[in-house]
Amino acid sequence: MRRPYAYLLILLLCIPALGWSGTITFGAPTHYTTGEAIAPDNVALIVYKIYIKDTKEGEWVLHATTAPGITSATVPLPSGGQIIWYTVDATLDAATSDKQDPVFRPQTMGLTGGLMEGGVR
């Protein structure tokens, strides 16, 4: 009767650690690239798109889109010696910023935040 549980335990131990996730946070921009300040009420309307890739030279893949004003998102964490790169852009008033300088996380490091330093165009 206990054998099915033993097989299940062995199966679970053999599955690689896929699907682990963490939270990435970023600061909201405070100005447009023209230098004009973003009204505080409008900062809460900014929508962010988070992109990921697994090589520095690879293509960005849209991973998540936040609700307006939310400055964090759940992202996958690397496993098995993998490195994951992360970036974000911001959209306000139908204008989208450039992607911000990417950050990366190797399997053994803590997740880095602070992606949004530039303005929104």
Steps between C-alpha positions, in 0.01 A plus 500: 500500500791738562669444165297758306617765747862390463474529121339843533782618728764373259321671210484831685870483588592438137306795356723804447418814696286666236238759563669683788410865500598822669387860504672777313432861597579824323455869565248704307633771269432855617546685172460470126819493291423860405569590863137577577391360835240224506209612719483289818146391410626374164781292653228270630382450140832370362487143370824299497601211277762261629717315249736207555764310304749229582800635309644850486475506120160330476166655411285646777180308569206674663447329834242712682302822483411671826179668598528881502729629773634159610881508520576133555444174322552130550779368279658160451823428682784316328581141571774256405776757451278717283511882489185701433504861379217739590392842371191718512336780305226740603191622315310818583271710280552254210875565506745223589848547642806322372585177678708577807853375558468126556591323819580132530478233762717191499366200685700580812432875537219708647264676263592859419241776475512866410445470126305819436733797512417672172195695394202416282485638147 
